[in-house]
Amino acid sequence: MLIDPKAISEDALTNLAREWVLSNLSESEAEPDIEKWTRNTLLLVSQGELVVEYSEVDESVTLKERTSVCIEEGYDFANENTDVSS
């Protein structure tokens, strides 16, 4: 289930972005600029290139590339259930 990024706190979204950056680092990165990459990741979220996804299977929230999830054309977060507590 997709979650509107505006429905979660800025701190939570920043932590998701940082986690996404760390999970996508390669071993060849000599001195990665985690803060800069986290800001860039947040920009990708705001542009819709990365989406926030809740997995009911393992009850986790993560960022995914928009192209890796099936999103119907004209998807509207306003009509999506964004409550992950149920």
The 8 nearest C-alpha neighbors of each residue, nearest first, counted from 0:
[[1, 53, 52, 2, 54, 55, 81, 80],
 [2, 0, 52, 51, 53, 3, 50, 81],
 [3, 1, 81, 51, 52, 4, 0, 53],
 [2, 4, 5, 6, 76, 1, 81, 51],
 [5, 3, 6, 7, 2, 51, 12, 44],
 [4, 6, 3, 7, 8, 9, 2, 12],
 [7, 5, 4, 3, 8, 2, 81, 82],
 [8, 6, 5, 4, 11, 9, 12, 3],
 [7, 9, 11, 10, 12, 6, 5, 4],
 [8, 10, 12, 11, 13, 7, 5, 14],
 [11, 9, 13, 8, 12, 14, 7, 15],
 [12, 10, 14, 8, 13, 9, 15, 7],
 [11, 13, 15, 9, 14, 10, 16, 8],
 [14, 12, 16, 10, 15, 11, 9, 17],
 [13, 15, 17, 11, 16, 12, 18, 10],
 [16, 14, 12, 18, 13, 17, 19, 11],
 [15, 17, 13, 19, 14, 18, 37, 40],
 [16, 18, 14, 20, 37, 19, 15, 13],
 [19, 17, 15, 21, 16, 20, 14, 22],
 [18, 20, 16, 22, 17, 21, 15, 23],
 [21, 19, 17, 23, 18, 22, 16, 24],
 [22, 20, 18, 24, 23, 19, 17, 33],
 [21, 23, 19, 20, 24, 18, 25, 17],
 [24, 22, 20, 21, 19, 25, 18, 26],
 [25, 23, 21, 22, 20, 26, 28, 31],
 [24, 26, 27, 28, 23, 22, 21, 29],
 [25, 27, 28, 24, 29, 23, 31, 30],
 [26, 28, 25, 29, 24, 30, 31, 23],
 [29, 27, 26, 31, 30, 25, 24, 32],
 [28, 30, 27, 31, 26, 25, 32, 24],
 [31, 29, 28, 32, 33, 27, 26, 24],
 [30, 32, 33, 28, 29, 24, 36, 34],
 [33, 31, 35, 34, 36, 30, 37, 28],
 [32, 34, 36, 35, 31, 37, 20, 17],
 [35, 33, 37, 36, 32, 38, 17, 39],
 [36, 34, 38, 37, 32, 33, 39, 40],
 [35, 37, 39, 33, 38, 34, 40, 32],
 [36, 38, 40, 34, 17, 39, 35, 16],
 [39, 37, 41, 35, 40, 36, 34, 42],
 [40, 38, 36, 42, 37, 41, 35, 43],
 [39, 41, 37, 43, 42, 38, 16, 36],
 [42, 40, 44, 38, 43, 39, 16, 37],
 [41, 43, 39, 45, 40, 44, 46, 38],
 [44, 42, 40, 46, 48, 41, 45, 49],
 [45, 43, 49, 41, 47, 42, 46, 48],
 [44, 46, 42, 43, 47, 41, 48, 4],
 [47, 45, 43, 44, 48, 42, 49, 41],
 [48, 46, 44, 49, 45, 43, 50, 65],
 [47, 49, 43, 65, 46, 44, 64, 50],
 [50, 48, 64, 44, 65, 47, 63, 43],
 [51, 49, 63, 62, 65, 44, 47, 52],
 [52, 50, 62, 2, 1, 61, 4, 63],
 [51, 53, 1, 61, 60, 0, 2, 62],
 [54, 52, 60, 0, 59, 1, 55, 61],
 [55, 53, 58, 59, 56, 57, 60, 52],
 [54, 56, 58, 57, 53, 59, 0, 83],
 [57, 55, 54, 58, 59, 53, 0, 60],
 [56, 58, 59, 55, 54, 53, 60, 61],
 [59, 57, 55, 54, 56, 53, 60, 83],
 [60, 58, 54, 57, 53, 61, 55, 56],
 [59, 61, 53, 52, 54, 51, 58, 62],
 [62, 60, 52, 51, 15, 63, 59, 53],
 [61, 63, 51, 50, 52, 49, 19, 15],
 [64, 62, 50, 49, 65, 51, 61, 67],
 [63, 65, 49, 66, 67, 48, 50, 62],
 [64, 66, 49, 48, 67, 68, 50, 63],
 [65, 67, 64, 68, 69, 48, 63, 70],
 [68, 66, 64, 65, 63, 69, 70, 49],
 [69, 67, 66, 65, 70, 64, 63, 50],
 [68, 70, 71, 67, 66, 65, 72, 1],
 [71, 69, 68, 72, 74, 65, 73, 66],
 [70, 72, 74, 73, 69, 75, 68, 65],
 [73, 71, 74, 70, 75, 69, 65, 76],
 [72, 74, 71, 75, 70, 76, 78, 77],
 [75, 73, 71, 72, 70, 76, 78, 79],
 [74, 76, 77, 78, 73, 79, 72, 71],
 [75, 77, 79, 78, 3, 74, 2, 81],
 [76, 78, 75, 79, 80, 3, 81, 74],
 [77, 79, 76, 75, 80, 74, 81, 3],
 [80, 78, 76, 77, 81, 75, 2, 1],
 [79, 81, 82, 78, 2, 76, 77, 83],
 [82, 80, 2, 79, 83, 3, 6, 1],
 [83, 81, 84, 80, 85, 2, 6, 79],
 [84, 82, 85, 81, 53, 80, 2, 58],
 [83, 85, 82, 81, 58, 55, 53, 80],
 [84, 83, 82, 55, 81, 80, 58, 53]]
